[in-house]
């Protein structure tokens, strides 16, 4: 199989993964599990972004997928409440290429590009140091978000706005 054919199939798989995640999102919203529905929306957006990048790489039209991307952005803005995102910063001691397995600095692959039906990404195998945690508007991963905030002796779920008992790290209720 040629590289272009393998990458075209990858783009189709990513597009289908996006639609599958969207359908799961609607089912979870109907089932009153908004936290998981949010994760499904972000999965749909991420898969679709990758599908568009692959189609662009192999020079295939992306208009239909871009329309779907706009739909997912609309859902994020108008179906879910505004979110507050966090991000970590630090230095990686060892980053591996997902295509060849070599140290990413020593290989010729490019993150986000497809090679024979596989997306290239950097895999952090070892951290040198973690530097900070920050509140950001546009994180690399929108699943990294503030989920609750304190309100007296209770905590409020930022997604559902429900008051919940405050819990410790092991899940027991705070007194």
MIDOSE-1310 file (N, C-alpha, C; in nm, 2 decimals, decimal comma, always signed):
residues 175
xxxx	+0,09/-0,12/+0,00/+0,00/+0,00/+0,00/+0,09/+0,12/+0,00; +0,06/+0,22/-0,08/+0,13/+0,34/-0,09/+0,10/+0,43/+0,03; +0,20/+0,52/+0,06/+0,18/+0,62/+0,17/+0,06/+0,70/+0,16; +0,02/+0,75/+0,04/-0,10/+0,83/+0,02/-0,22/+0,75/+0,05
xxxx	-0,23/+0,63/+0,00/-0,35/+0,54/+0,03/-0,36/+0,52/+0,18; -0,25/+0,48/+0,24/-0,26/+0,45/+0,39/-0,30/+0,58/+0,47; -0,25/+0,69/+0,42/-0,29/+0,82/+0,49/-0,43/+0,86/+0,47; -0,48/+0,82/+0,35/-0,63/+0,85/+0,32/-0,71/+0,76/+0,41
xxxx	-0,68/+0,64/+0,43/-0,75/+0,55/+0,51/-0,74/+0,60/+0,66; -0,63/+0,65/+0,70/-0,61/+0,71/+0,83/-0,71/+0,83/+0,85; -0,72/+0,91/+0,75/-0,81/+1,03/+0,76/-0,95/+0,98/+0,77; -0,99/+0,88/+0,70/-1,13/+0,83/+0,71/-1,15/+0,77/+0,85
xxxx	-1,05/+0,70/+0,90/-1,07/+0,64/+1,04/-1,08/+0,75/+1,14; -1,00/+0,86/+1,13/-1,01/+0,97/+1,22/-1,14/+1,04/+1,21; -1,19/+1,06/+1,09/-1,32/+1,12/+1,07/-1,44/+1,04/+1,13; -1,43/+0,91/+1,11/-1,53/+0,82/+1,17/-1,52/+0,82/+1,33
xxxx	-1,40/+0,83/+1,38/-1,38/+0,84/+1,52/-1,44/+0,96/+1,58; -1,43/+1,07/+1,50/-1,49/+1,20/+1,54/-1,64/+1,19/+1,55; -1,70/+1,13/+1,45/-1,85/+1,12/+1,45/-1,90/+1,02/+1,56; -1,82/+0,92/+1,58/-1,86/+0,82/+1,68/-1,85/+0,89/+1,82
xxxx	-1,75/+0,97/+1,84/-1,74/+1,05/+1,97/-1,85/+1,15/+1,99; -1,89/+1,21/+1,88/-2,00/+1,30/+1,88/-2,13/+1,23/+1,92; -2,16/+1,12/+1,86/-2,28/+1,04/+1,90/-2,28/+1,00/+2,04; -2,16/+0,96/+2,09/-2,15/+0,92/+2,23/-2,18/+1,04/+2,32
xxxx	-2,13/+1,16/+2,28/-2,15/+1,28/+2,35/-2,30/+1,31/+2,37; -2,38/+1,30/+2,26/-2,53/+1,33/+2,27/-2,59/+1,22/+2,36; -2,55/+1,10/+2,35/-2,61/+1,00/+2,44/-2,58/+1,02/+2,58; -2,46/+1,07/+2,61/-2,42/+1,10/+2,75/-2,49/+1,22/+2,80
xxxx	-2,51/+1,32/+2,72/-2,59/+1,44/+2,76/-2,73/+1,40/+2,79; -2,79/+1,31/+2,71/-2,93/+1,26/+2,74/-2,93/+1,18/+2,87; -2,82/+1,11/+2,89/-2,81/+1,03/+3,02/-2,76/+1,11/+3,14; -2,75/+1,24/+3,12/-2,71/+1,33/+3,24/-2,57/+1,30/+3,29
xxxx	-2,48/+1,27/+3,20/-2,34/+1,26/+3,23/-2,26/+1,36/+3,15; -2,27/+1,48/+3,19/-2,21/+1,59/+3,12/-2,06/+1,59/+3,12; -2,00/+1,55/+3,23/-1,86/+1,54/+3,24/-1,80/+1,45/+3,13; -1,85/+1,33/+3,11/-1,81/+1,24/+3,01/-1,85/+1,29/+2,87
xxxx	-1,96/+1,36/+2,86/-2,00/+1,42/+2,73/-1,90/+1,52/+2,68; -1,85/+1,60/+2,78/-1,74/+1,70/+2,74/-1,62/+1,63/+2,69; -1,58/+1,52/+2,75/-1,46/+1,45/+2,71/-1,48/+1,39/+2,57; -1,61/+1,35/+2,54/-1,64/+1,30/+2,40/-1,63/+1,41/+2,30
xxxx	-1,68/+1,53/+2,34/-1,67/+1,64/+2,24/-1,53/+1,67/+2,21; -1,44/+1,67/+2,31/-1,30/+1,71/+2,29/-1,24/+1,60/+2,21; -1,27/+1,47/+2,23/-1,22/+1,36/+2,15/-1,26/+1,38/+2,00; -1,39/+1,42/+1,98/-1,44/+1,45/+1,84/-1,36/+1,56/+1,78
xxxx	-1,34/+1,67/+1,85/-1,26/+1,78/+1,79/-1,12/+1,74/+1,76; -1,06/+1,67/+1,85/-0,92/+1,63/+1,83/-0,90/+1,54/+1,71; -0,99/+1,44/+1,70/-0,99/+1,34/+1,59/-1,01/+1,42/+1,46; -1,10/+1,51/+1,46/-1,14/+1,58/+1,34/-1,02/+1,67/+1,29
xxxx	-0,96/+1,74/+1,39/-0,84/+1,82/+1,36/-0,73/+1,74/+1,29; -0,71/+1,62/+1,35/-0,61/+1,53/+1,29/-0,65/+1,49/+1,15; -0,78/+1,45/+1,13/-0,82/+1,41/+1,00/-0,80/+1,52/+0,89; -0,83/+1,65/+0,93/-0,82/+1,76/+0,84/-0,67/+1,78/+0,81
xxxx	-0,58/+1,76/+0,91/-0,44/+1,78/+0,88/-0,39/+1,67/+0,79; -0,43/+1,55/+0,80/-0,39/+1,44/+0,71/-0,44/+1,47/+0,57; -0,57/+1,50/+0,56/-0,63/+1,53/+0,43/-0,55/+1,65/+0,36; -0,52/+1,75/+0,43/-0,44/+1,86/+0,38/-0,30/+1,81/+0,33
xxxx	-0,24/+1,72/+0,41/-0,11/+1,67/+0,37/-0,11/+1,59/+0,24; -0,22/+1,52/+0,22/-0,23/+1,44/+0,10/-0,31/+1,51/-0,01; -0,34/+1,64/+0,01/-0,40/+1,73/-0,09/-0,54/+1,68/-0,13; -0,62/+1,65/-0,03/-0,76/+1,61/-0,05/-0,85/+1,72/+0,01
xxxx	-0,96/+1,75/-0,05/-1,05/+1,86/-0,01/-1,09/+1,83/+0,14; -1,10/+1,94/+0,21/-1,14/+1,94/+0,35/-1,26/+2,01/+0,39; -1,34/+2,07/+0,29/-1,45/+2,15/+0,32/-1,56/+2,09/+0,41; -1,59/+1,96/+0,38/-1,69/+1,89/+0,46/-1,65/+1,88/+0,61
xxxx	-1,52/+1,84/+0,63/-1,47/+1,83/+0,76/-1,46/+1,96/+0,83; -1,43/+2,07/+0,76/-1,42/+2,20/+0,82/-1,56/+2,24/+0,87; -1,66/+2,21/+0,79/-1,80/+2,24/+0,83/-1,83/+2,16/+0,96; -1,79/+2,04/+0,97/-1,81/+1,96/+1,09/-1,74/+2,02/+1,21
xxxx	-1,62/+2,07/+1,18/-1,54/+2,13/+1,29/-1,61/+2,26/+1,34; -1,67/+2,34/+1,25/-1,74/+2,45/+1,30/-1,86/+2,41/+1,38; -1,93/+2,30/+1,35/-2,04/+2,25/+1,43/-1,99/+2,21/+1,57; -1,88/+2,15/+1,58/-1,82/+2,11/+1,71/-1,79/+2,23/+1,79
xxxx	-1,74/+2,33/+1,73/-1,71/+2,46/+1,80/-1,84/+2,52/+1,85; -1,94/+2,52/+1,77/-2,07/+2,57/+1,81/-2,12/+2,49/+1,93; -2,11/+2,36/+1,93/-2,16/+2,28/+2,04/-2,08/+2,32/+2,17; -1,95/+2,33/+2,15/-1,87/+2,37/+2,27/-1,92/+2,50/+2,33
xxxx	-1,95/+2,60/+2,25/-1,98/+2,73/+2,30/-2,13/+2,74/+2,35; -2,22/+2,67/+2,29/-2,36/+2,69/+2,32/-2,43/+2,57/+2,39; -2,37/+2,46/+2,39/-2,43/+2,34/+2,47/-2,37/+2,33/+2,61; -2,24/+2,35/+2,62/-2,17/+2,34/+2,74/-2,14/+2,48/+2,80
xxxx	-2,14/+2,48/+2,94/-2,10/+2,61/+3,00/-1,96/+2,64/+2,98; -1,92/+2,77/+2,99/-1,78/+2,81/+2,97/-1,69/+2,74/+3,07; -1,58/+2,70/+3,02/-1,48/+2,62/+3,10/-1,36/+2,70/+3,13; -1,29/+2,66/+3,24/-1,16/+2,72/+3,28/-1,06/+2,61/+3,27
xxxx	-0,96/+2,64/+3,19/-0,86/+2,53/+3,16/-0,73/+2,55/+3,23; -0,66/+2,44/+3,25/-0,53/+2,45/+3,32/-0,42/+2,38/+3,22; -0,30/+2,41/+3,25/-0,19/+2,36/+3,17/-0,07/+2,34/+3,26; +0,01/+2,24/+3,23/+0,14/+2,23/+3,31/+0,25/+2,27/+3,22
xxxx	+0,36/+2,31/+3,28/+0,48/+2,34/+3,20/+0,60/+2,27/+3,26; +0,69/+2,23/+3,18/+0,81/+2,17/+3,23/+0,91/+2,13/+3,12; +1,01/+2,06/+3,16/+1,11/+2,02/+3,06/+1,11/+1,86/+3,05; +1,11/+1,81/+2,93/+1,12/+1,67/+2,91/+1,26/+1,63/+2,89
xxxx	+1,30/+1,52/+2,97/+1,44/+1,47/+2,95/+1,45/+1,37/+2,84; +1,34/+1,30/+2,81/+1,34/+1,20/+2,70/+1,21/+1,21/+2,62; +1,21/+1,24/+2,49/+1,10/+1,24/+2,41/+1,12/+1,15/+2,29; +1,03/+1,06/+2,27/+1,04/+0,95/+2,17/+0,95/+0,98/+2,06
xxxx	+0,99/+0,95/+1,94/+0,91/+0,96/+1,82/+0,81/+0,83/+1,81; +0,68/+0,86/+1,79/+0,59/+0,75/+1,78/+0,60/+0,67/+1,65; +0,67/+0,72/+1,55/+0,69/+0,65/+1,43/+0,81/+0,55/+1,43; +0,93/+0,61/+1,46/+1,05/+0,53/+1,46/+1,10/+0,48/+1,59
xxxx	+1,05/+0,54/+1,70/+1,09/+0,50/+1,84/+1,22/+0,56/+1,88; +1,28/+0,65/+1,80/+1,41/+0,71/+1,83/+1,38/+0,84/+1,92; +1,48/+0,89/+1,98/+1,47/+1,02/+2,04/+1,42/+1,12/+1,94; +1,32/+1,19/+1,97/+1,25/+1,28/+1,88/+1,35/+1,38/+1,82
xxxx	+1,45/+1,43/+1,89/+1,55/+1,52/+1,84/+1,64/+1,46/+1,74; +1,65/+1,33/+1,73/+1,74/+1,27/+1,64/+1,67/+1,21/+1,51; +1,54/+1,22/+1,50/+1,47/+1,16/+1,39/+1,42/+1,28/+1,29; +1,38/+1,23/+1,17/+1,33/+1,33/+1,07/+1,18/+1,34/+1,06
xxxx	+1,11/+1,27/+1,15/+0,96/+1,28/+1,14/+0,91/+1,41/+1,21; +0,79/+1,45/+1,16/+0,73/+1,58/+1,21/+0,60/+1,55/+1,28; +0,59/+1,60/+1,40/+0,47/+1,59/+1,48/+0,35/+1,64/+1,40; +0,24/+1,56/+1,40/+0,12/+1,59/+1,34/+0,11/+1,54/+1,19
xxxx	+0,22/+1,50/+1,13/+0,22/+1,45/+1,00/+0,19/+1,30/+1,00; +0,13/+1,25/+0,89/+0,10/+1,10/+0,88/+0,21/+1,04/+0,80; +0,25/+0,92/+0,84/+0,35/+0,83/+0,78/+0,29/+0,69/+0,77; +0,26/+0,65/+0,64/+0,21/+0,52/+0,62/+0,09/+0,48/+0,71
xxxx	+0,00/+0,58/+0,72/-0,13/+0,56/+0,80/-0,11/+0,57/+0,95; +0,00/+0,63/+1,00/+0,02/+0,66/+1,14/+0,05/+0,80/+1,16; -0,01/+0,86/+1,27/+0,02/+1,00/+1,30/+0,15/+1,01/+1,39; +0,24/+1,10/+1,36/+0,36/+1,12/+1,44/+0,32/+1,21/+1,56
xxxx	+0,37/+1,16/+1,67/+0,36/+1,24/+1,79/+0,48/+1,22/+1,88; +0,51/+1,31/+1,97/+0,62/+1,30/+2,06/+0,56/+1,23/+2,19; +0,63/+1,13/+2,24/+0,59/+1,06/+2,36/+0,70/+1,10/+2,46; +0,65/+1,16/+2,57/+0,74/+1,20/+2,68/+0,76/+1,08/+2,76
xxxx	+0,88/+1,03/+2,77/+0,92/+0,91/+2,84/+0,97/+0,94/+2,98; +1,03/+1,07/+2,99/+1,09/+1,11/+3,12/+1,09/+1,26/+3,13; +1,04/+1,31/+3,25/+1,05/+1,45/+3,27/+1,18/+1,49/+3,34; +1,23/+1,60/+3,30/+1,35/+1,66/+3,37/+1,30/+1,74/+3,49
xxxx	+1,20/+1,82/+3,47/+1,14/+1,89/+3,58/+1,00/+1,94/+3,54; +0,91/+1,95/+3,63/+0,79/+2,02/+3,62/+0,80/+2,16/+3,67; +0,76/+2,25/+3,59/+0,79/+2,39/+3,63/+0,67/+2,46/+3,69; +0,55/+2,45/+3,63/+0,44/+2,53/+3,68/+0,31/+2,47/+3,63
xxxx	+0,20/+2,51/+3,70/+0,06/+2,49/+3,65/+0,00/+2,63/+3,63; -0,07/+2,64/+3,52/-0,12/+2,77/+3,48/-0,27/+2,76/+3,44; -0,35/+2,86/+3,46/-0,48/+2,88/+3,41/-0,46/+2,94/+3,27; -0,52/+2,88/+3,16/-0,50/+2,92/+3,03/-0,63/+2,93/+2,95
xxxx	-0,64/+3,01/+2,85/-0,76/+3,02/+2,77/-0,77/+2,91/+2,66; -0,65/+2,87/+2,60/-0,65/+2,78/+2,49/-0,54/+2,67/+2,52; -0,58/+2,57/+2,60/-0,49/+2,46/+2,63/-0,46/+2,36/+2,52; -0,36/+2,29/+2,53/-0,33/+2,18/+2,44/-0,43/+2,07/+2,45
xxxx	-0,49/+2,05/+2,57/-0,59/+1,95/+2,59/-0,70/+2,01/+2,68; -0,82/+2,02/+2,62/-0,93/+2,08/+2,69/-0,99/+1,99/+2,79; -0,94/+1,87/+2,81/-0,98/+1,79/+2,92/-0,92/+1,83/+3,05; -0,81/+1,91/+3,04/-0,74/+1,96/+3,16/-0,82/+2,09/+3,20
xxxx	-0,91/+2,08/+3,29/-1,00/+2,19/+3,32/-1,03/+2,19/+3,47; -1,07/+2,30/+3,52/-1,12/+2,31/+3,65/-1,26/+2,25/+3,66; -1,28/+2,15/+3,74/-1,41/+2,08/+3,74/-1,50/+2,12/+3,85; -1,44/+2,17/+3,96/-1,52/+2,21/+4,08/-1,46/+2,34/+4,14
xxxx	-1,54/+2,41/+4,22/-1,49/+2,51/+4,31/-1,56/+2,51/+4,44; -1,49/+2,55/+4,54/-1,55/+2,55/+4,68/-1,65/+2,65/+4,70; -1,76/+2,61/+4,77/-1,86/+2,70/+4,81/-1,90/+2,67/+4,95; -1,84/+2,73/+5,05/-1,86/+2,70/+5,19/-1,80/+2,56/+5,22
xxxx	-1,89/+2,47/+5,28/-1,84/+2,34/+5,31/-1,88/+2,24/+5,20; -1,93/+2,29/+5,09/-1,96/+2,21/+4,97/-1,88/+2,25/+4,86; -1,89/+2,18/+4,75/-1,82/+2,22/+4,62/-1,92/+2,22/+4,51; -1,90/+2,31/+4,42/-2,00/+2,32/+4,30/-1,93/+2,26/+4,18
xxxx	-2,00/+2,18/+4,11/-1,96/+2,12/+3,99/-1,97/+2,23/+3,88; -1,86/+2,26/+3,81/-1,85/+2,37/+3,72/-1,93/+2,33/+3,59; -1,94/+2,20/+3,56/-2,01/+2,16/+3,44/-2,17/+2,16/+3,46; -2,21/+2,10/+3,57/-2,35/+2,09/+3,60/-2,41/+2,19/+3,69
xxxx	-2,33/+2,26/+3,76/-2,36/+2,36/+3,86/-2,43/+2,31/+3,98; -2,42/+2,18/+4,00/-2,48/+2,11/+4,12/-2,39/+2,12/+4,24; -2,45/+2,14/+4,35/-2,37/+2,14/+4,48/-2,34/+1,99/+4,52; -2,22/+1,96/+4,56/-2,18/+1,83/+4,60/-2,11/+1,84/+4,73
xxxx	-2,11/+1,72/+4,80/-2,03/+1,72/+4,92/-1,88/+1,73/+4,89; -1,81/+1,81/+4,97/-1,66/+1,82/+4,95/-1,60/+1,68/+4,98; -1,50/+1,64/+4,91/-1,44/+1,51/+4,93/-1,29/+1,52/+4,94; -1,23/+1,43/+5,01/-1,08/+1,42/+5,02/-1,03/+1,35/+4,90
xxxx	-0,90/+1,33/+4,89/-0,84/+1,27/+4,78/-0,88/+1,12/+4,76; -0,91/+1,06/+4,88/-0,95/+0,91/+4,87/-1,10/+0,89/+4,85; -1,17/+1,00/+4,83/-1,32/+0,99/+4,80/-1,41/+1,00/+4,92; -1,35/+1,01/+5,05/-1,44/+1,02/+5,16/-1,48/+1,17/+5,18
xxx	-1,60/+1,19/+5,24/-1,66/+1,32/+5,26/-1,58/+1,40/+5,36; -1,56/+1,53/+5,34/-1,50/+1,61/+5,44/-1,60/+1,64/+5,54; -1,55/+1,66/+5,67/-1,65/+1,70/+5,78/-1,62/+1,84/+5,82
